[in-house]
């Protein structure tokens, strides 16, 4: 039980950290290359930062879940 709770917490932390990294990467891309991009009533680095945060968090949660929770159990 404790192992499962720890895996879920680590998966959520991975999702949060990857969301932050996606936010930073999206803002850097938006500030330099996508100045006319509009999302959620904002433009440029703010919009691409939001998209990067969403995509980063989703990717981090899926990969964290895949590698930590959905492991194949080895046969004894």
C-alpha positions as CSV (number, residue, x, y, z in Angstrom):
1,X,0.0,0.0,0.0
2,X,2.7,2.4,1.0
3,X,4.7,1.6,-2.2
4,X,1.6,2.4,-4.3
5,X,1.1,5.7,-2.6
6,X,4.7,6.6,-3.0
7,X,4.6,5.7,-6.8
8,X,1.5,7.9,-7.2
9,X,3.2,10.8,-5.4
10,X,6.3,10.5,-7.5
11,X,4.2,10.4,-10.7
12,X,2.5,13.6,-9.7
13,X,5.8,15.3,-8.9
14,X,7.1,14.2,-12.3
15,X,4.0,15.7,-13.9
16,X,4.5,19.0,-12.0
17,X,8.2,19.3,-12.8
18,X,7.6,18.5,-16.5
19,X,4.8,21.1,-16.6
20,X,7.2,23.7,-15.3
21,X,9.8,22.7,-17.8
22,X,7.2,22.8,-20.6
23,X,6.1,26.3,-19.4
24,X,9.7,27.6,-19.6
25,X,10.4,26.0,-23.0
26,X,7.1,27.2,-24.4
27,X,7.7,30.7,-23.2
28,X,11.2,30.7,-24.8
29,X,9.8,29.4,-28.1
30,X,6.9,31.9,-28.1
31,X,9.1,34.9,-27.2
32,X,11.5,34.1,-30.1
33,X,9.5,32.4,-32.8
34,X,5.8,32.5,-32.3
35,X,5.0,36.1,-31.5
36,X,1.7,36.1,-33.3
37,X,0.4,32.8,-31.7
38,X,-2.9,33.4,-29.8
39,X,-4.3,31.0,-27.1
40,X,-6.7,31.6,-24.3
41,X,-7.0,35.3,-25.0
42,X,-3.2,35.9,-24.7
43,X,-0.5,36.2,-27.3
44,X,3.2,35.3,-27.8
45,X,5.2,33.9,-25.0
46,X,2.3,33.9,-22.6
47,X,0.2,31.7,-24.9
48,X,3.0,29.3,-25.8
49,X,4.0,29.1,-22.2
50,X,0.4,27.9,-21.3
51,X,0.4,25.4,-24.1
52,X,3.9,24.1,-23.1
53,X,2.8,23.8,-19.5
54,X,-0.3,21.8,-20.4
55,X,1.6,19.5,-22.8
56,X,4.5,19.1,-20.4
57,X,2.3,18.2,-17.5
58,X,0.3,15.7,-19.6
59,X,3.5,14.1,-21.0
60,X,5.1,13.9,-17.6
61,X,2.0,12.3,-16.0
62,X,1.7,9.7,-18.8
63,X,5.3,8.8,-18.8
64,X,5.5,8.8,-15.0
65,X,2.4,6.5,-14.9
66,X,3.9,4.3,-17.6
67,X,7.2,3.8,-15.9
68,X,6.3,3.7,-12.2
69,X,2.7,2.4,-11.9
70,X,2.1,0.2,-14.9
71,X,5.2,-2.0,-14.6
72,X,4.9,-5.6,-15.6
73,X,5.3,-7.9,-12.7
74,X,8.0,-10.4,-13.1
75,X,7.1,-14.0,-12.6
76,X,8.5,-15.7,-9.5
